[in-house]
Amino acid sequence: MKLSKITLKTHQFEAIKTFYGELLGLPVLEDSSSPLSFQAGSTILSFTESSPKESPYYHIAFAIPTNKFQEAKKWVMEKGISLVSSEGSDEFLFENWNATALYFYDPGHNLIEFIAHHTINNATDEPFGSKHLLYISEIGLPVDDVPEAVSMLSDAFQLNKWSGDGLQFAAVGDAEGLFIVVNKQRPWFPDNRVPATFDTAVTFEGTDSPTLLLQNGLYQLKSTSS
């Protein structure tokens, strides 16, 4: 599954613009007051401004080349970005996924992940840089009822659970693109922060389909062939 566009909300509009556009070096596609959009490899990452009373936060993951994890870690740290640690480690090997990941926060306190899937043949000999943020591979979707959400994704898009118990956690899709469906009372890994639900719009490649609304309409998910 390939995620084409993800639209999130932020209460830190100018800081987000500087972080992604200047610090991480993503090309800016739209630079209006709202939305603000970046080209993250093959995915468009877009932000709209939230109300002053709202402080939305999300979890997203960027795919990086399978052989560039250590270079990516050095690249992030050299930009002055602090990594999230758990039990004394800031590198996380997911053996059942055959993947390695690191985490940090953006100015909106979104939990950002760089993940190298070692089952995907995307190695490169080039020095790591912003162009090696290949695409967004995960978007977190906290919900009230994980089995119900997984069933709705299956019915609407013929997507299957790729990993997880399916009760409190389900990664739906495949290694290239995953909806991380979690019970909204289950803390995120690795920072143990309890998720919250905010407006999220996702377009992904597939057959043309009507928009699926999850979590009382907060999540708008659409598959398109173009």
C-alpha positions in Angstrom: 0.0 0.0 0.0 1.4 3.4 -1.0 0.3 6.5 0.9 -0.1 9.3 -1.6 -1.1 12.2 0.7 -1.6 12.7 4.4 -3.3 15.8 5.8 -2.9 16.7 9.5 -3.7 19.6 11.7 -1.2 21.7 13.6 -1.2 24.5 16.2 2.5 25.3 15.4 2.2 26.4 11.8 5.3 28.5 11.4 7.5 26.2 13.4 6.3 23.2 11.3 7.1 25.1 8.2 10.7 25.8 9.4 11.2 22.3 10.7 10.1 20.3 7.6 11.0 22.8 4.9 14.4 24.1 6.3 15.7 21.7 8.9 14.7 18.4 7.2 14.9 20.0 3.7 11.6 18.7 2.3 10.5 20.6 -0.9 7.6 23.0 -0.1 4.6 22.5 -2.5 2.1 24.8 -0.9 3.2 27.8 1.2 -0.1 29.6 2.0 -1.5 30.3 5.4 -3.3 26.9 5.2 -2.6 24.3 3.9 1.1 23.9 4.1 2.4 21.0 2.0 5.7 19.2 1.6 7.0 16.5 -0.8 8.2 13.7 1.3 9.5 11.3 -1.3 6.5 9.9 -3.1 4.1 11.2 -0.4 2.6 14.6 0.1 2.6 15.7 3.8 0.1 18.5 4.3 -0.8 20.6 7.4 -3.8 22.8 8.0 -4.0 25.1 10.9 -6.0 24.0 14.0 -7.9 26.2 16.3 -6.0 28.0 19.1 -7.8 25.8 21.6 -6.6 22.6 20.0 -3.2 21.0 20.3 -3.3 18.1 17.8 -0.6 15.4 17.7 -0.1 12.4 15.6 2.3 9.5 14.8 3.8 9.2 11.3 6.7 7.2 9.9 9.0 7.9 7.1 10.6 5.1 5.2 14.4 5.3 4.7 16.7 3.0 2.7 17.4 -0.4 4.3 21.1 0.2 4.6 21.1 3.8 5.8 19.8 3.6 9.4 23.0 4.7 11.1 23.6 7.5 8.6 20.0 8.7 9.1 20.5 8.7 12.9 23.6 10.7 12.5 21.9 13.1 10.1 19.0 13.7 12.5 21.3 14.2 15.5 23.6 16.6 13.6 20.5 18.8 13.1 20.1 19.2 16.8 17.1 16.9 17.0 16.8 14.9 20.2 15.9 11.2 19.8 13.2 9.5 21.9 14.7 6.8 24.2 13.2 3.9 26.0 15.0 1.7 28.5 18.3 3.5 27.6 18.1 2.9 23.9 17.2 5.2 21.0 17.5 2.5 18.3 14.7 -0.1 18.1 14.8 -3.4 16.2 11.5 -4.9 15.4 12.4 -8.5 14.8 8.9 -9.6 13.7 8.9 -6.8 11.1 12.6 -7.1 10.2 12.9 -3.4 10.6 14.9 -0.8 12.5 13.5 2.5 13.7 14.3 5.7 15.6 11.9 8.4 16.9 11.8 12.1 17.6 9.3 14.9 17.9 8.5 17.8 15.5 7.5 21.2 16.8 3.9 20.1 17.0 5.0 17.3 19.3 4.0 14.7 16.7 5.8 11.4 17.2 8.0 11.1 14.0 9.6 7.8 13.1 12.3 6.9 10.6 12.1 3.2 9.7 14.2 1.0 7.6 12.4 -2.2 6.5 15.1 -4.8 5.7 12.7 -6.8 3.5 12.4 -4.0 1.0 15.2 -3.7 -1.6 15.8 0.0 -1.5 19.5 0.2 -0.6 21.5 3.1 -1.9 25.2 4.0 -2.1 24.5 7.8 -1.8 25.2 9.7 1.4 22.0 10.0 3.4 20.0 13.2 2.8 16.5 14.6 2.7 15.7 12.9 -0.6 16.1 9.5 1.2 12.9 10.1 3.1 11.4 7.9 0.5 7.7 8.1 1.5 5.5 8.1 4.5 5.0 4.5 5.5 2.8 4.7 8.6 0.0 6.9 9.9 -1.4 6.3 13.4 -5.2 5.9 13.8 -6.2 5.7 17.5 -9.8 4.3 17.7 -12.4 3.2 20.2 -12.7 -0.3 18.7 -9.7 -1.8 16.9 -11.5 -5.0 15.6 -14.3 -2.8 14.2 -11.9 -0.4 12.5 -9.9 -3.3 11.0 -13.1 -4.9 9.7 -14.2 -1.6 8.1 -10.8 -1.2 6.4 -11.1 -4.7 5.1 -14.6 -4.3 3.8 -13.9 -0.9 2.2 -10.5 -1.5 0.7 -9.7 -5.2 1.0 -6.8 -4.4 3.3 -5.6 -7.0 5.7 -4.0 -7.0 9.1 -0.2 -7.2 8.6 0.9 -7.3 12.2 -0.5 -7.1 15.7 -3.0 -8.8 17.9 -6.0 -7.2 16.2 -7.5 -6.3 19.6 -5.5 -3.4 20.9 -3.1 -3.0 18.0 -3.2 -3.7 14.3 -0.9 -2.6 11.5 -3.1 -2.8 8.4 -1.6 -2.8 4.9 1.9 -3.9 4.1 5.5 -2.9 4.8 5.3 0.0 2.3 2.2 1.5 3.8 0.4 0.9 7.1 -2.5 2.2 9.0 -1.4 1.8 12.6 -4.8 1.1 14.3 -4.5 1.3 18.0 -6.9 1.4 20.9 -6.9 5.0 22.0 -6.1 4.0 25.6 -3.0 2.1 24.5 0.1 4.3 24.9 2.3 4.9 21.8 5.7 3.3 21.6 8.3 4.3 22.7 7.3 7.5 24.5 4.3 5.9 26.4 2.1 8.9 25.6 -1.6 8.2 25.4 -2.9 8.8 21.9 -5.6 11.3 21.0 -7.9 11.6 18.1 -7.7 14.5 15.6 -8.8 15.2 12.1 -6.8 13.1 9.6 -7.2 12.7 5.9 -5.3 10.0 3.9 -5.3 9.2 0.2 -3.6 6.0 -0.9 -3.0 4.1 -4.1 -5.5 1.5 -5.0 -8.9 1.2 -6.8 -11.1 4.2 -6.8 -13.4 4.1 -3.8 -15.7 6.2 -1.7 -14.2 7.9 1.3 -14.3 5.8 4.4 -15.0 7.7 7.6 -13.7 6.3 10.9 -13.8 7.4 14.5 -17.0 9.5 14.1 -15.8 11.0 10.9 -12.4 12.3 12.2 -10.5 10.0 9.9 -11.2 10.4 6.1 -9.5 7.6 4.1 -9.7 7.3 0.4 -8.2 5.0 -2.2 -7.6 6.2 -5.7 -6.1 4.8 -8.9 -4.6 8.1 -10.0 
